[in-house]
Amino acid sequence: MTQSPAVAFDGIGKTYFLPRLGRPLPLEAVRGVTFDVRRGEILGLLGLNGAGKTTLMKLMAGLLSPTSGSVRVLGSDPRDPESRRRTGFLPELPYFYPRYRPAEALAYYASLSGMDRSAAAPAVAAVMAKVGLAPHAGKRISEFSKGMMQRLGLAQALVHGPELVILDEPASGLDPIAIHDMRVLIAGLREEGRTVVLSSHSISELEKVADRVIMLSRGGVVSCVESSAWRGAEGGLEKIFMEAVR
Amino acid sequence: MTSFFSPALRVASHSLRLHLRDRFFGLFLLFSLLLIYSSLLVGVMAVYQERRALMDFGLALMELMGLAFCVYASATAVSSEVETKTIYLVFSRPVPRHSYLLGKMLAVFGAAAVLLAATAAMHSSLLLLRGHAPDGLYFAALGYSWLKLTLISSLVFAVSMFTTSALSSMVIGFILWMLGHFAPETVFMAAQAGGKGSLLEHLARLIPNFQLFNFKDALDVHGAAAPPFMALAYAAAWWAGSYGFAWALLRRKEF
C-alpha cells in the first residue's frame, strides 16, 4: 500500500489584502499550486523573491489559511494541533530572546509542542549535540553568531522529533563553512527518515542536497525537476531554472 | 480543559520570566525606589500629617509606576512577538490562540503583582523607619491597586489587537486610565448633553469606573471604593470582556 504524501497541495491560492485608504489592495501571492511532497524526500522550493515560497511554507506550517484550494499535511489540516505536533518549522532569520541560554529557549518550545519536563530535558540535550551547540550551552543567545542562531533555529524545529521539517531559507546570511554544516545537517534528516521541505534562492545549495526541486515564478509552479535531471547535465540546475522562469 | 490551560500556563510562565528579566522592569523598580525614598521630604513637610502624607504619596507612586509598566507590557506583549517573528515559533506548534492570549495576560497580571510587592516592600521599610507600621487597610489598598492595574492591562491588550503600533496602544491606555477616574462624572455629563438613556450616555458607561478601586481613600477618610467581592467581580467582568474582544480579533489575524 502506497503511503499518502507528507504534504498535498491541491489548487492552492493565497491572496493577501494590503490595507489602503478605501478598499484593501489584493495581492495574489500563490495561485493554482498543485504538487505533493513525498515521504522521506528532501524537496526544494526554488524561486526569485516574491515567487510564493514563504507563503507555501506558512500554509504547510498552519500559519496561514488558503484563499482557495486545499492543503493536507501528514493527512490532516495543517491548522490541526495534531498536525502541528508532527511538524517542525524554521522561519527565515529566526529570533530568540537574547537573555535566554539555548537550553532554556529549546525547553520552552519543547513544552509548547506538548513535551513534559522529563521528556524535554534529554531531547534538548540531544538536539543541541546534533546541531553542534553543546559547546555553547553556557552562552546567552545575545552572544551567538549568525551561524549559531540558525543552528538554534534548526534545533527548535527538531526538538520534538517531527516527521516533517519545513525550513525557510536555512542558509540565509551564513558563511561558506556554516552553509556546508547546515547542508550536512539537512542531509542527515533524510537518513533519519524525516521529510524535509526547504526553500532557497541559492541554486547551488539545492543542487547538492535536494532530491527534487519545485520551481516557482509569480505565485505559480513553472517546473518540477528530479535530481537525475540536473546531476551530470551541462549547466546543471541553474540552466534548467533560467529556462523555466524566462 | 487541560488542552486550554496547559499551554496557557506554559506561555504565562515563560512570559513572566521575560517580563522580570526585561531591563524596563528593572528601571521601573529603580525609579520607584528613588521616588519612594524621596517622599521622605513630603512627610517632613507635612509635619503633623506625616503618616497620611507618606501613605498617600507612596500608594499613589506605586500605582503610577505599576500603571506605566502594565501599559507598556500589555501594549508590547503580542506586538513584539509579531515584529521579531517569534510568534511563528509559537503558532507553528499546537498552541491554541486563545490559550496563548490568556497566558500573555496572566503574565502581565503576575508581573504587576511582583512589581507592587517589591515597591510595597520598599515603601513599608520607609514607613517602619519613620515609625508608622502598615496595617491591614494598607495591604487591602494594594490589592485594589492590583485589580485596577489588571483591568487597565486587559483593556490595553484588547486595544493592541487593532492598533498599528505599540505606542498608540499605550497612549490609548493612558487616556482610558484618566477617563476611568472620572467615569461617573463623564456619564453624568453625557446624560446632560445627550439626554437620559441616550446613545452618548450608554457609550460613556463603557468607560471602566476606577473610582470603585480607590481603597486608599478609606485609609483615613471614607472613600467611594466598592466592597472587595464587588470590586473583584467588576474587574473580572472587564477581564473577560477584554479577553473575549482580543481573542475575536487575534483568531482572524494572519502573520
Interface residues (C-beta under 8 A of the other chain):
Chain A: K58 A61 G62 L63 L64 S65 P81 E82 R84 R85 T87 G88 F89 P91 L93 P94 Y95 F96 Y97 R99 Y108 Y109 S111 L112 S113 G114 Q156
Chain B: S3 P7 R10 V11 H14 L18 R21 T84 K85 T86 Y88 L89 V90 F91 S92 R93 P94 V95 P96 E254 F255
